[in-house]
Amino acid sequence: MIIDTVIVMTEVLLIEDPIYQSHKLRALIRENADDLTRTLSCHQAKVAVRQNDFDFVVMDTTRCDEKALSMVTDLRETTDVPIIVVGAYESKTSVIALFLAGASHVFRDNAILEKTLPAAINSASRKSTDSTKARRDFGAMVVKKEGSVDLSVLDASCLSPTEKHLVDYLYKRRNTPVAKKAIVSDVLKSEWTGMGRAVDVHISNIRSKFRKAGIDSVLIQTLRGHGYCLVAQ
């Protein structure tokens, strides 16, 4: 009897922080992955993902600024593999911003990442020959733990296009009251009559998914007589 053995390599791309060296994160990935490619810029990363078949990308960043958000956006336009962002994000609003930019997961605590990343890499190494399906499966497998935000539950497969559009709409107008009528017109693309309740249902569903992801559901506040407001935290 002949048994065919398939050896699957787990390939990880690490985008290191250009200022603070990523010694600990590098060591953690090398302990669990078969191959690690390192870059220091988004341009280098975009070239790398075009030329290689990575299982996922890890981005090490110290804060959620416009540069970090633009890097995630650019990478998401280049590749469909999961993007994991690691950084000390105290602001829940920053986490939502990264999600809207295209991040798959955001870890706010390196200690939690140490417990979770090895299992994620092991899962990716057992991927099927259908690499695209395996990548999507991995994107939904990282388990939510205290100190991290599992954004897989807010992935497009769980968050409807309308809900994602609504979150993005409120985020861009954060700390500003938004009337239901404006949401109906700009997001739902509908006439106002009879649609106020539809907005309430969408907000309720979004809050429920926020809770599952470890994000405070009161991030979107109800303003009686005014509508809703996404409050930056």
The 8 nearest C-alpha neighbors of each residue, nearest first, counted from 0:
[[1, 2, 3, 4, 5, 6, 7, 128],
 [0, 2, 3, 4, 5, 6, 7, 128],
 [3, 1, 4, 0, 5, 6, 7, 128],
 [2, 4, 1, 5, 6, 0, 7, 128],
 [5, 3, 2, 6, 1, 7, 125, 0],
 [4, 6, 7, 3, 8, 2, 128, 125],
 [7, 5, 4, 8, 124, 125, 9, 3],
 [8, 6, 124, 5, 9, 125, 126, 33],
 [7, 9, 33, 10, 124, 6, 34, 32],
 [8, 10, 124, 33, 32, 34, 54, 7],
 [9, 11, 34, 53, 54, 35, 8, 33],
 [12, 10, 35, 55, 53, 56, 54, 34],
 [11, 13, 56, 36, 35, 37, 57, 14],
 [14, 12, 57, 37, 15, 58, 56, 36],
 [15, 13, 58, 38, 39, 37, 59, 57],
 [16, 14, 59, 39, 13, 21, 17, 38],
 [15, 17, 60, 59, 18, 19, 20, 39],
 [18, 16, 39, 15, 19, 20, 40, 60],
 [19, 17, 16, 20, 15, 61, 60, 21],
 [20, 18, 16, 17, 21, 61, 15, 60],
 [21, 19, 22, 16, 18, 15, 17, 23],
 [20, 22, 24, 23, 25, 15, 19, 16],
 [23, 21, 25, 24, 20, 26, 27, 19],
 [24, 22, 26, 25, 21, 27, 20, 28],
 [23, 25, 27, 21, 26, 22, 28, 109],
 [26, 24, 22, 28, 27, 23, 21, 29],
 [25, 27, 29, 23, 24, 28, 30, 22],
 [28, 26, 24, 30, 25, 29, 23, 31],
 [27, 29, 25, 31, 30, 26, 32, 24],
 [30, 28, 26, 32, 31, 27, 25, 35],
 [31, 29, 27, 28, 32, 26, 117, 33],
 [30, 32, 28, 29, 117, 120, 27, 33],
 [33, 31, 29, 9, 34, 28, 30, 120],
 [34, 32, 9, 8, 10, 31, 35, 29],
 [33, 35, 10, 32, 9, 11, 36, 8],
 [36, 34, 11, 12, 10, 37, 29, 33],
 [35, 37, 12, 13, 11, 34, 38, 10],
 [38, 36, 13, 12, 14, 35, 15, 39],
 [37, 39, 14, 40, 43, 44, 15, 13],
 [40, 38, 15, 14, 17, 16, 37, 43],
 [41, 39, 43, 42, 38, 44, 14, 17],
 [40, 42, 44, 43, 70, 45, 39, 74],
 [41, 43, 45, 44, 40, 46, 47, 39],
 [44, 42, 46, 40, 41, 45, 38, 47],
 [43, 45, 41, 47, 42, 46, 38, 48],
 [46, 44, 42, 48, 47, 43, 41, 74],
 [45, 47, 43, 49, 44, 48, 42, 50],
 [46, 48, 44, 50, 49, 45, 51, 43],
 [49, 47, 51, 45, 50, 46, 44, 53],
 [48, 50, 46, 47, 51, 45, 77, 78],
 [49, 51, 47, 48, 46, 52, 45, 53],
 [52, 50, 48, 49, 53, 47, 10, 46],
 [51, 53, 54, 48, 50, 10, 49, 130],
 [54, 52, 10, 55, 11, 51, 12, 48],
 [55, 53, 10, 11, 9, 80, 134, 123],
 [54, 56, 81, 80, 53, 11, 82, 12],
 [55, 57, 12, 82, 11, 13, 83, 81],
 [56, 58, 83, 13, 82, 84, 12, 14],
 [57, 59, 14, 84, 13, 83, 85, 60],
 [60, 58, 85, 15, 16, 14, 84, 86],
 [61, 59, 86, 16, 62, 85, 58, 67],
 [62, 60, 86, 87, 59, 63, 16, 85],
 [61, 63, 60, 64, 86, 88, 87, 67],
 [64, 62, 67, 93, 68, 65, 88, 61],
 [63, 65, 67, 66, 62, 68, 93, 69],
 [64, 66, 68, 67, 69, 63, 70, 62],
 [67, 65, 69, 64, 68, 70, 63, 71],
 [68, 66, 70, 64, 69, 65, 63, 71],
 [67, 69, 65, 71, 70, 66, 97, 100],
 [68, 70, 72, 66, 71, 67, 73, 65],
 [71, 69, 67, 73, 68, 72, 41, 74],
 [70, 72, 74, 68, 69, 73, 100, 101],
 [71, 73, 100, 69, 75, 70, 74, 101],
 [74, 72, 70, 76, 75, 71, 69, 77],
 [75, 73, 77, 71, 76, 72, 78, 70],
 [74, 76, 72, 77, 78, 73, 101, 71],
 [75, 77, 73, 74, 78, 72, 79, 71],
 [76, 78, 74, 75, 45, 73, 79, 49],
 [79, 77, 75, 80, 76, 74, 48, 49],
 [78, 80, 75, 81, 77, 76, 134, 131],
 [81, 79, 55, 78, 134, 82, 54, 56],
 [82, 80, 55, 103, 138, 56, 83, 79],
 [83, 81, 56, 103, 102, 57, 55, 80],
 [84, 82, 57, 104, 103, 105, 58, 56],
 [85, 83, 58, 105, 57, 59, 104, 106],
 [86, 84, 106, 59, 105, 58, 60, 107],
 [87, 85, 61, 60, 107, 88, 62, 59],
 [88, 86, 107, 61, 89, 108, 62, 85],
 [87, 89, 107, 90, 86, 62, 93, 63],
 [90, 88, 87, 91, 107, 93, 232, 94],
 [89, 91, 232, 92, 93, 88, 94, 231],
 [92, 90, 94, 93, 232, 89, 95, 214],
 [91, 93, 95, 90, 231, 94, 232, 96],
 [94, 92, 96, 90, 91, 95, 63, 97],
 [95, 93, 91, 97, 96, 92, 98, 105],
 [94, 96, 98, 92, 93, 97, 99, 91],
 [95, 97, 93, 99, 94, 98, 100, 92],
 [98, 96, 100, 94, 95, 99, 102, 68],
 [99, 97, 102, 95, 101, 100, 96, 94],
 [98, 100, 96, 101, 97, 95, 167, 102],
 [101, 99, 72, 97, 98, 71, 68, 102],
 [100, 102, 98, 99, 75, 72, 71, 103],
 [103, 101, 98, 82, 97, 104, 100, 83],
 [104, 102, 82, 81, 150, 83, 151, 101],
 [105, 103, 83, 150, 149, 102, 84, 106],
 [104, 106, 84, 148, 83, 85, 107, 147],
 [107, 105, 147, 85, 108, 148, 84, 86],
 [106, 108, 87, 88, 86, 147, 146, 85],
 [107, 109, 110, 111, 106, 146, 87, 147],
 [110, 108, 112, 111, 113, 107, 106, 85],
 [111, 109, 113, 112, 108, 114, 146, 115],
 [112, 110, 114, 113, 109, 108, 115, 146],
 [111, 113, 109, 115, 114, 110, 116, 108],
 [114, 112, 110, 111, 115, 116, 109, 27],
 [115, 113, 111, 112, 116, 117, 110, 118],
 [114, 116, 112, 113, 118, 117, 111, 119],
 [115, 117, 119, 118, 112, 113, 120, 114],
 [118, 116, 120, 119, 31, 115, 121, 114],
 [119, 117, 121, 116, 120, 115, 122, 114],
 [118, 120, 116, 122, 117, 121, 141, 123],
 [121, 119, 123, 117, 122, 118, 124, 116],
 [122, 120, 118, 124, 123, 119, 117, 125],
 [121, 123, 119, 120, 125, 124, 118, 126],
 [122, 124, 120, 126, 125, 121, 137, 119],
 [125, 123, 9, 121, 122, 126, 7, 120],
 [126, 124, 123, 122, 127, 121, 7, 133],
 [125, 127, 133, 123, 124, 128, 130, 122],
 [126, 128, 129, 133, 130, 125, 132, 124],
 [127, 129, 130, 126, 133, 132, 131, 7],
 [130, 128, 127, 132, 131, 133, 126, 134],
 [129, 131, 133, 132, 128, 134, 127, 126],
 [132, 130, 134, 133, 129, 135, 80, 79],
 [131, 133, 135, 134, 130, 129, 136, 127],
 [134, 132, 130, 136, 126, 131, 135, 127],
 [133, 135, 137, 131, 136, 132, 80, 130],
 [134, 136, 138, 132, 137, 133, 131, 139],
 [137, 135, 133, 138, 134, 139, 132, 140],
 [138, 136, 134, 140, 139, 135, 133, 123],
 [137, 139, 135, 136, 81, 140, 134, 151],
 [138, 140, 151, 137, 136, 141, 135, 152],
 [141, 139, 137, 138, 142, 136, 119, 151],
 [142, 140, 139, 119, 143, 115, 149, 138],
 [141, 143, 140, 144, 149, 115, 139, 119],
 [144, 142, 149, 148, 147, 141, 145, 212],
 [145, 143, 147, 146, 142, 111, 148, 149],
 [144, 146, 147, 143, 111, 148, 213, 108],
 [147, 145, 108, 107, 144, 111, 148, 106],
 [148, 146, 106, 107, 145, 144, 149, 143],
 [147, 149, 213, 212, 105, 150, 106, 143],
 [150, 148, 143, 212, 151, 104, 147, 152],
 [149, 151, 104, 153, 152, 103, 148, 212],
 [150, 152, 154, 139, 153, 149, 103, 138],
 [153, 151, 150, 154, 157, 212, 149, 208],
 [154, 152, 150, 151, 158, 157, 155, 208],
 [155, 153, 151, 156, 157, 152, 158, 150],
 [154, 156, 158, 157, 159, 153, 160, 163],
 [155, 157, 154, 158, 159, 153, 152, 151],
 [158, 156, 155, 154, 153, 152, 159, 151],
 [159, 157, 155, 153, 154, 156, 162, 163],
 [158, 160, 162, 161, 155, 163, 157, 156],
 [161, 159, 163, 162, 164, 158, 155, 165],
 [160, 162, 164, 159, 163, 165, 186, 187],
 [163, 161, 165, 159, 164, 160, 158, 166],
 [162, 164, 160, 166, 165, 161, 167, 158],
 [163, 165, 161, 167, 162, 166, 168, 160],
 [164, 166, 168, 162, 163, 167, 161, 169],
 [167, 165, 163, 169, 168, 164, 170, 162],
 [166, 168, 170, 164, 165, 169, 163, 171],
 [169, 167, 165, 166, 171, 170, 164, 172],
 [170, 168, 172, 166, 171, 167, 229, 173],
 [171, 169, 173, 167, 172, 168, 166, 229],
 [170, 172, 168, 169, 173, 167, 166, 229],
 [173, 171, 169, 170, 175, 174, 168, 229],
 [172, 174, 170, 229, 175, 171, 230, 169],
 [175, 173, 230, 229, 228, 231, 172, 176],
 [174, 176, 173, 172, 228, 177, 229, 230],
 [177, 175, 228, 227, 225, 178, 226, 174],
 [178, 176, 227, 226, 228, 175, 179, 225],
 [179, 177, 226, 225, 180, 181, 227, 176],
 [180, 178, 226, 182, 181, 183, 195, 177],
 [179, 181, 183, 178, 182, 191, 184, 195],
 [180, 182, 184, 178, 179, 183, 185, 177],
 [183, 181, 179, 186, 185, 184, 180, 187],
 [184, 182, 187, 180, 181, 186, 189, 185],
 [183, 185, 188, 181, 182, 189, 186, 187],
 [186, 184, 182, 188, 181, 183, 187, 189],
 [187, 185, 182, 188, 183, 184, 165, 164],
 [186, 188, 183, 189, 184, 185, 182, 161],
 [189, 187, 184, 186, 185, 183, 190, 182],
 [188, 190, 187, 184, 183, 191, 194, 185],
 [189, 191, 192, 184, 183, 188, 194, 193],
 [190, 192, 194, 180, 183, 193, 189, 195],
 [193, 191, 194, 190, 195, 189, 180, 183],
 [192, 194, 195, 191, 196, 197, 190, 189],
 [195, 193, 197, 196, 191, 192, 183, 198],
 [196, 194, 197, 198, 193, 179, 199, 191],
 [195, 197, 199, 198, 194, 200, 193, 201],
 [198, 196, 194, 200, 195, 199, 201, 193],
 [197, 199, 201, 196, 195, 200, 202, 194],
 [200, 198, 196, 202, 197, 201, 203, 195],
 [201, 199, 203, 197, 198, 202, 204, 196],
 [200, 202, 204, 198, 203, 199, 205, 162],
 [203, 201, 205, 199, 200, 204, 206, 198],
 [202, 204, 200, 206, 201, 205, 199, 207],
 [205, 203, 207, 201, 206, 202, 200, 208],
 [204, 206, 202, 208, 207, 203, 209, 201],
 [207, 205, 216, 209, 203, 208, 204, 202],
 [206, 208, 204, 210, 205, 209, 203, 211],
 [209, 207, 211, 205, 210, 206, 212, 204],
 [208, 210, 214, 206, 212, 207, 211, 216],
 [211, 209, 213, 207, 208, 212, 214, 216],
 [210, 212, 208, 209, 213, 207, 152, 214],
 [213, 211, 209, 149, 210, 214, 148, 150],
 [212, 214, 210, 211, 148, 209, 215, 149],
 [213, 215, 209, 210, 212, 216, 91, 148],
 [216, 214, 217, 218, 210, 209, 213, 91],
 [215, 217, 206, 218, 210, 209, 214, 219],
 [218, 216, 219, 215, 220, 206, 230, 221],
 [217, 219, 216, 230, 215, 229, 220, 231],
 [220, 218, 229, 217, 228, 230, 216, 227],
 [219, 221, 228, 217, 227, 218, 229, 222],
 [222, 220, 227, 226, 223, 228, 219, 225],
 [223, 221, 226, 225, 227, 224, 220, 228],
 [224, 222, 225, 221, 226, 227, 220, 178],
 [223, 225, 226, 222, 178, 221, 179, 227],
 [226, 224, 178, 222, 223, 176, 227, 177],
 [225, 227, 178, 179, 222, 177, 221, 224],
 [228, 226, 221, 177, 222, 220, 176, 178],
 [227, 229, 176, 220, 219, 175, 177, 230],
 [230, 228, 219, 173, 218, 169, 174, 170],
 [229, 231, 174, 218, 173, 228, 219, 232],
 [230, 232, 92, 173, 174, 229, 218, 91],
 [231, 90, 92, 91, 230, 218, 89, 93]]
